[in-house]
Amino acid sequence: MLSPAVIARNLPTFSLLMAMLLWSSSFIALKIAFRDFDPMVVIFGRMLVASLCFLLVGKRIARSLDYRPGDYKPILFMAFCEPCLYFIFEAKAIENTSASQAGLLTAMLPILVMIAAALLLKEVNTKKSWIGAILAVVGVCWLTAESTPTTDAPNPVLGNFYEFLAMVCATGYTISLKQLTSRYSPFLLTAVQALIGSIFFFPLMFLPGTTLPTHFPLVGSLAVLYLGAVITLGAYGLYNFSLKHVPASRAAIFVNLIPVFSVALGWLVLGETLSATQCVAAVVVMSGVYLSQR
């Protein structure tokens, strides 16, 4: 039987693994929800469900508040990057590309975090790391170039570009979150994300191009509940908890598991497949990420 010390030491790693698995399933859940609801409705519903879940434990989370003057700047920047901009780009990505390809593009996050750390934090990276970064970018471009439109992925090139922009937002989120977790509870930060996201996306539902629902199909509604209660509450909570205990660069490495999980879930649940050439391109992406993080 594992001792409490061993469990405590490995808890951040286990939390990261679970967060990656949950995040991978979010691409599948979004595809399912978008079949019944407008993307803006799905995102707002996701944020609203998560906010309501946090209200149930609001007092307990608020006790960990240790606000210091000026902290509102990194908090607002964190929330603006993710969920605000990130979910807009991710929604547009899922509308246009397959869940498998969107999941594969998340492999760019460790590369982008490495670049941001080099530029903003003046971290030194080896030549091997930069070669790996270039290789990963080449693989992503190859994967996108080999994409062909389908019913579920009408414009994969545009969708993959939106997913790349989502990863840029996730990079800003990761850098700012690492700064904040030294003083704030991970679940408090997740609650702030959900609350700000609800406020941000509510008026967007009333834009001329948004279709408000007149009925609520069971499958699509369950997908929205899953996104809000399990993904936003669970995945972000686990990831934020892990970032409190491990370096941001190490946590970013675990993101490499999302493409693997996403492709597997896309095949199992949605019946998605990659061509032989795209599989080779995916291997190039993962090889570049591995080389850069080794």
Secondary structure, 3 states (H helix, E strand, C coil): CCCHHHHHHHHHHHHHHHHHHHHHHHHHHHHHHHCCCCHHHHHHHHHHHHHHHHHCCHHHHHCCCCCCCCCHHHHHHHHHHHHHHHHHHHHHHHHHCCHHHHHHHCCHHHHHHHHHHHHHCCCCCCHHHHHHHHHHHHHHHHHHHCCCCCCCCCCHHHHHHHHHHHHHHHHHHHHHHHHHCCCCCHHHHHHHHHHHHHHHHCHHHHCCCCCCCCCCCHHHHHHHHHHHHHHHHHHHHHHHHHHCCCCHHHHHHHCCHHHHHHHHHHHHHHCCCCCHHHHHHHHHHHHHHHHHHC
